[in-house]
Amino acid sequence: QCSASREWENTEIDLFSQLAVQVGIAIERAQIEQEKMAAQQQSLVSDQLQKRILELLKEVDPIREGDLTIRARVTEDEIGTIADSYNATVSKLQKIVTQVQAAAQQVATTTSSNQFSIQALSVEAQEQAQKITSALKRAKEMADSVAVVANKAKQAEAAVKQASETVAEGDATMNRTVDGMLAIRETVTQARQKVQRLGESSEKISRVVNLISNFAAQTNLLAFNASLEAARAGEEGRGFAIVADQVRTLAQQSAVATNEIEQLVTEIQAETKEVVAAMAAGGEQVLTGTQLVNESRYSLNKITSTSSEINQLVEAIAKVTVVQSHASDAVTKTMNEVALLASKTSKETTLVSSSFEQLQTVAQAMQYNVGQFKVK
């Protein structure tokens, strides 16, 4: 050891520099040699690995044709690990393909067997939609008819009420008519009695006229006898003769007047009898008319009672038709909903049928595709 620093000479420095270069070259050559040996070793391993890979590819080559029964040979190297993993994957794929084949077969069978059912269901749904549409049309017609009936029932109700009012007015008119006819009957009875009394008075007048006629005849006879006596008396009886002539003339005039009065009284009696008979017949007719009016009033009362019952029935019918109209509207609404549902169902069954056809096509294609794999 030396405690003081040493100064190197140039020759020494050059020597060390040359040694360092030689050592570097030796190290570099050693590294190159080592790398060369490693490369040779890696090339050998790579060749073996490539050879094993080619063997593996050759072993699994049938899988490209769909043979899933082929398994790769498992070795202890890295390729063996890959082969084992590959075998596990192929096993899972084989299981999946087997399941897919079974499912495809089942789908194909199911779609094939259900295709006709779906088509029939689609046709039935269309027919059902048409029938429901037809039923809806009939329901609408029924609703319209019920509405018309309800309207007619209301009109009938109004007409029955008006008829009831008219019958009531007719009954009141009948009552007034009966009262008037009874008054006419009373008046006719009183007039007949008066005419009968007039006839009786005419008979009395006729008897008086007969007496007057007898008196006139006797007076005429007495005047004629007085004239004869005056003629016999001569001049002394001339004044008496004149008076007798005047009396006779007056008696003759009285006789003529009496005849006229008697004829007039006879005519009055005849006309009085006719008037009495006519009044009696009129009284009978008034009585008959009163009875007929009473019968008509009784009939009107029955009509009023019947009209009241009819009115109640018509009101009940009107209420029922209103309820039916509401029910028909509800039925029509429900039928509309059913028709829409049937139309929707028909469209959906058509879509389902089309989907089944597509599904059957896909199932057949899938069955064909998975049929290319060999799993047994």
Residue, then its C-alpha position, 0 to 999 in steps of 0.5 A: q500500500c502506498s499513501a501517495s498517489r501514483e502517476w502512470e506512465n504513457t507506456e503503462i496506459d497504452l499497455f492497459s488500453q491494448l489489454a482492454v481491447q483484447v479482452g473486449i474482443a474476446i468477450e465479443r467473440a464469446q458472446i457471438e459464439q454463444e448466440k450462434m449456439a443458442a441460435q442453432q439450439q433454437s433452430l433445432v427446437s423450432d424445427q421440431l416444433q414446426k414438425r409437431i405442428l404439421e403433424l397436429l394439423k395433419e391429425v385434425d385435418p378431417i375436422r375441416e370436412g366436418d368430422l368432429t370425432i377426430r382427436a389430436r394426439v396429446t404429447e408432453d410438450e407445448i403442442g400437447t397442451i395445445a392439442d389437449s385444449y383443442n380436443a376439449t374444444v372439439s368435444k364441446l363443439q361435438k356436443i353442441v353440434t349434436q344438440v343443434q342437430a337434435a334441435a334442428q330435427q325437432v324444429a323441422t319436425t315440429t314446423s312441418s307438423n304444425q305448418f298445416s295447423i297454422q295455415a288452417l288456423s290462419v284460414e279459420a281466423q280469416e273466416q272468423a274475421q269475415k263472419i264477425t264482420s258480417a255479424l257486426k253488420r247484422a248487429k248494426e242493422m239490428a241496432d238501427s232497427v231497435a233505434v227505429v222501433a224506439n223512435k216509433a214507440k215514442q211516436a206511438e206513445a205520443a199518438v196514444k196520449q193524443a188519442s187519450e186526450t181526444v177521447a177525453e175531449g170526446d167524452a166531455t163532448m158526449n156529456r154535453t151532447v147528452d145534456g143538450m139532447l135531454a134539454i131538447r127532449e124536455t123542450v120537445t115534451q113541453a112543446r108537444q104538450k102545448v101543441q096538444r093543448l092547442g089541439e084541444s083548444s082547436e076542438k073546443i073552437s070547432r065545437v063553438v064553431n058548430l054551435i055558431s053554425n047551428f045558430a046561423a042556420q037557425t037565424n037564417l031560418l028565422a030570418f026567412n020566416a020573418s021575411l015571409e011574415a013581413a011579406r004577408a003584412g004588406e007595407e007595415g011589415r016592410g021595415f021588418a022585412i028589411v031587418a029580416d033580410q039583413v039578419r039573413t044576410l048576416a046569418q049567411q055571412s056568419a055561416v060562410a065565416t063559420n065554414e071557413i073557421e071550421q075548415l081552418v080549425t080542421e086544418i089546424q087540428a090535422e097539422t096539430k096531430e102531425v106536429v104532435a106525432a112528429m114531436a113524439a117521433g122526435g122525442e123517441q129519436v131524442l131518447t134513442g139518440t140519448q141512449l146511443v150517446n150513452e152507449s158511445r160514451y160507455s164505449l169511449n170510456k172503454i176506449t179510454s181505459t184501453s188507451s190507458e192500458i195501451n199507453q202503459l204498454v207503449e211506455a213500457i215498450a218505449k223504455v224497453t226499446v231504449v234499454q235495447s237500444h243501449a244494449s245494442d249500442a254496447v253489443t255493437k261496440t263489443m262487436n267492433e272490438v271483437a272485429l278489430l281483435a279478430s282482424k288483428t288475430s287474422k293478421e297475426t296468424t298470417l304473420v305466424s304462418s309466414s314466420f313458421e314457413q321462414l322458420q321451417t326454411v331456416a330449420q331445414a337449412m340449419q339441419y342441412n348445415v349441421g348434417q355436414f358434421k360427423v358426430k358419431 
